[in-house]
Amino acid sequence: MAAGVTPHEGSKAGGFLLALPAMLWLGLFFLLPLIIVLVFSFLTRGQGNQAVLPFTFAQYTRVFDTFWVVMQRSINIALLTTAICLVAGYPLAYFIVRRKTNLGKQFALFLVILPFWTNFLVRTYAWRVMLGQEGLINTTLMNAGLIKEPLALLNTEFAVILGLVYGFLPFMVLPIYASLSRFDFRFIEAAQDLGANDFTAFRRVMLPITMPGVVAGSMLVFIPAVGTFVTSDLLGGTKGLMIGNLISAQYKGSGNLPLGAALSIVMMGVVMLALLVYARFGRED
């Protein structure tokens, strides 16, 4: 050990050197692009969809005046998707945890993650086939005599929400399953011995203890859902336009590069708010 260098200082220096490659990687491929997008959002649109001086707040004015309705729709769809995934995912996670054998649990978890074995784009196209006027759903309902004309399922907000729930439900199930797997179900028996019914025991005991999993799953669903553009583009059309579709359009052809950057920054602000909620309510005591 060199003179004047304590073991503690040496360990800190060694830790810094070990973290340096990761820090450089994050700085080069995460922080630097983020700074570039932030700077572009304050520039002016020039010829050929170029970002040029002078600096201006005009792009943010357009975002909040003209495109805020799309942002609100994106947030509403993401919140509704999160709520549906929570209502469907919590009972499913509970069902998996209560399997008596490890084989049963593993098989149920395998079924949950099985869709990830197929490309997300392929699965979204499969929903287009199912929701079309001559698709599986309409054909089945018409053959059963339940409807006389095909339902307009494709290119609607309903189709977007359906596709998002299908795509992101595992992200809700797995964190809740992790919390429930650590939950001591004797607490429920104790609550029932004290006079609580099933709903009260769930609300006062199980839900608060497993809340970190609920919050984590909600963030894992909400964050990608609010910025999605593949699902909304393929299943929603013009009626399912979301902020991700607007951002994608601004970076193509005759779009507006500074406007696309401003939209991206605003969307990242919404995501940061969601992460603050997770930091506040998602910690375990």
Secondary structure, 3 states (H helix, E strand, C coil): CCCCCCHHHHHHHHHHHHHHHHHHHHHHHHHHHHHHHHHHCCCEECCCCCEECCCCCHHHHHHHHCCHHHHHHHHHHHHHHHHHHHHHHHHHHHHHHCCCCHHHHHHHHHHHHHHHHCCHHHHHHHHHHHHCCCCHHHHHHHHCCCCCCCCCCCCCHHHHHHHHHHHHHHHHHHHHHHHHHCCCCHHHHHHHHCCCCHHHHHHHHHHHHCHHHHHHHHHHHHHHHHCCCHHHHHHHHHHHCCHHHHHHHHCCCCCCHHHHHHHHHHHHHHHHHHHHHHHHHCCCC
